Amino acid sequence: MIQTYFGNGKGKTTAAVGSAVRCAGCGNKVLFVQFLKNNDSAEFKALKEIKGIDVLYSYEHYELYDNLNKDRTSALAKAYNKLLFEDAKSKAASYQMIILDEILDAARYGYINEEALLELLSELKAQSEIILTGHNLTEKIADVSDYISEIKEISHPYTKGVSPREGIEF
């Protein structure tokens, strides 16, 4: 099945991390693939320590607002396509759960082709539980998703000038 967590609120990656921990806790293997983050968030440190969870991320370092920098689009597209269609796909068969964190935004910004992603999801869901996260849900992704949860921002400290806090937001 495919689970999708989307929206502008805090908690999409947190929900995916919780699912990874639950799945690994039952003795299953989880592949956690990260897009659009700078790969130094605290959850990676913890996930790497849990038996049964493997973490993959891009060799290309992503910075906040890189999606606005068109000079970076080609390099990020190359890196994310390698990450998804080579690295993750080649390992997928040995995992009961595959999490594609921020994949919805990677597709939205043109780094990943949505049609190619849909084809891959069709292959992967036959053998693994798939979790997708990101801000925007397209109709095509919604159509293939079995679970869809929208995480909606009601209030956020950023809007009051509070900087991200280590261990809470990253």
C-alpha positions as CSV (number, residue, x, y, z in Angstrom):
1,M,0.0,0.0,0.0
2,I,1.0,3.6,-0.4
3,Q,0.6,6.1,2.5
4,T,0.9,9.8,1.8
5,Y,1.5,12.6,4.4
6,F,1.3,16.1,2.9
7,G,0.5,19.7,3.8
8,N,2.1,22.8,5.1
9,G,2.1,21.8,8.8
10,K,4.8,20.3,10.9
11,G,4.8,16.5,11.3
12,K,5.0,14.8,7.9
13,T,8.6,13.5,8.4
14,T,7.8,12.8,12.1
15,A,4.9,10.6,11.1
16,A,7.2,8.8,8.6
17,V,9.9,8.3,11.2
18,G,7.4,6.9,13.6
19,S,6.2,4.4,11.0
20,A,9.8,3.4,10.3
21,V,10.5,2.8,14.0
22,R,7.3,0.7,14.3
23,C,8.1,-1.4,11.3
24,A,11.7,-2.0,12.4
25,G,10.4,-2.8,15.9
26,C,8.5,-5.7,14.4
27,G,11.7,-7.1,12.9
28,N,11.2,-5.7,9.4
29,K,13.6,-3.8,7.2
30,V,13.0,-0.1,6.3
31,L,14.6,2.0,3.6
32,F,14.4,5.7,4.5
33,V,15.2,7.9,1.4
34,Q,15.6,11.6,2.0
35,F,15.1,14.3,-0.6
36,L,15.3,18.1,-0.3
37,K,16.9,18.3,3.1
38,N,20.5,18.9,4.0
39,N,21.0,15.5,5.5
40,D,22.1,16.6,8.9
41,S,18.7,16.6,10.7
42,A,18.7,14.8,14.1
43,E,16.3,12.1,12.9
44,F,19.0,10.7,10.6
45,K,21.4,10.2,13.5
46,A,18.7,8.3,15.4
47,L,17.5,6.3,12.4
48,K,21.0,5.2,11.5
49,E,21.3,3.7,15.0
50,I,18.1,1.5,14.8
51,K,18.6,-2.0,13.6
52,G,16.6,-2.7,10.4
53,I,16.6,0.9,9.2
54,D,18.8,2.1,6.4
55,V,19.0,5.7,5.4
56,L,19.8,7.0,1.9
57,Y,20.3,10.6,0.9
58,S,21.8,12.5,-2.0
59,Y,25.5,13.2,-2.5
60,E,24.3,16.7,-3.6
61,H,23.8,19.0,-0.6
62,Y,20.5,20.8,-0.6
63,E,20.2,24.3,0.9
64,L,17.0,26.1,2.0
65,Y,15.3,27.7,-1.0
66,D,17.4,25.8,-3.6
67,N,14.1,25.3,-5.4
68,L,14.2,29.0,-6.2
69,N,17.7,28.8,-7.6
70,K,17.3,27.6,-11.2
71,D,21.1,27.3,-11.5
72,R,20.9,24.3,-9.1
73,T,18.0,22.5,-10.8
74,S,20.1,20.4,-13.2
75,A,22.5,19.2,-10.5
76,L,19.7,18.4,-8.0
77,A,17.7,16.6,-10.7
78,K,20.7,14.4,-11.6
79,A,21.4,13.7,-7.9
80,Y,17.8,12.9,-7.0
81,N,17.2,10.7,-10.0
82,K,20.3,8.7,-9.2
83,L,19.1,8.5,-5.6
84,L,15.6,7.2,-6.5
85,F,16.0,5.3,-9.7
86,E,19.4,3.8,-9.1
87,D,20.3,3.7,-5.4
88,A,16.8,3.1,-3.8
89,K,15.4,1.0,-6.7
90,S,18.3,-1.4,-6.6
91,K,17.9,-2.0,-2.9
92,A,14.1,-1.9,-2.7
93,A,13.5,-5.7,-2.9
94,S,14.9,-6.4,0.5
95,Y,12.8,-3.9,2.4
96,Q,9.3,-4.3,3.8
97,M,8.8,-0.5,4.0
98,I,10.2,2.3,1.8
99,I,9.9,5.9,2.9
100,L,10.4,8.6,0.3
101,D,10.6,11.7,2.5
102,E,9.9,15.0,0.6
103,I,9.5,13.2,-2.7
104,L,6.3,15.1,-3.4
105,D,8.3,18.4,-3.4
106,A,11.1,16.8,-5.4
107,A,8.5,16.1,-8.1
108,R,6.9,19.5,-7.7
109,Y,10.2,21.3,-8.3
110,G,10.9,19.2,-11.4
111,Y,13.8,17.2,-9.9
112,I,11.9,14.0,-10.3
113,N,9.5,13.2,-13.2
114,E,6.1,12.4,-11.8
115,E,5.2,9.8,-14.4
116,A,8.5,8.0,-13.8
117,L,7.8,8.1,-10.0
118,L,4.3,6.7,-10.6
119,E,5.7,3.8,-12.5
120,L,8.3,3.1,-9.8
121,L,5.6,3.3,-7.1
122,S,3.5,0.7,-9.0
123,E,6.5,-1.7,-9.0
124,L,7.5,-1.1,-5.4
125,K,4.0,-1.3,-3.7
126,A,3.7,-4.9,-4.8
127,Q,6.5,-5.9,-2.3
128,S,6.7,-3.0,0.2
129,E,4.7,-0.5,2.2
130,I,5.5,2.9,0.7
131,I,5.3,6.2,2.5
132,L,5.5,9.5,0.6
133,T,5.8,12.9,2.3
134,G,5.9,16.5,1.0
135,H,3.9,19.7,0.9
136,N,1.7,19.3,-2.2
137,L,-0.3,16.4,-3.3
138,T,-1.1,16.0,-7.0
139,E,-4.2,14.3,-8.3
140,K,-2.1,11.5,-9.8
141,I,-0.3,10.7,-6.5
142,A,-3.6,10.9,-4.7
143,D,-5.2,8.4,-7.1
144,V,-2.5,5.8,-6.3
145,S,-2.4,6.4,-2.5
146,D,-4.2,4.1,-0.2
147,Y,-3.9,6.4,2.9
148,I,-3.8,10.1,2.6
149,S,-3.2,12.4,5.6
150,E,-3.1,16.1,5.4
151,I,-1.0,17.9,7.9
152,K,-2.3,21.4,8.2
153,E,-0.6,24.4,9.8
154,I,-2.8,26.3,12.2
155,S,0.0,28.1,14.0
156,H,3.8,28.0,13.7
157,P,6.6,29.7,15.7
158,Y,8.3,30.7,12.4
159,T,5.5,33.2,11.8
160,K,6.4,34.8,15.1
161,G,10.1,35.0,14.3
162,V,11.2,32.0,16.3
163,S,14.2,30.2,14.7
164,P,14.2,26.5,14.2
165,R,15.2,24.6,17.3
166,E,17.5,21.7,17.3
167,G,15.8,18.5,18.3
168,I,12.4,19.9,17.6
169,E,12.3,21.2,14.1
170,F,15.5,19.6,12.9
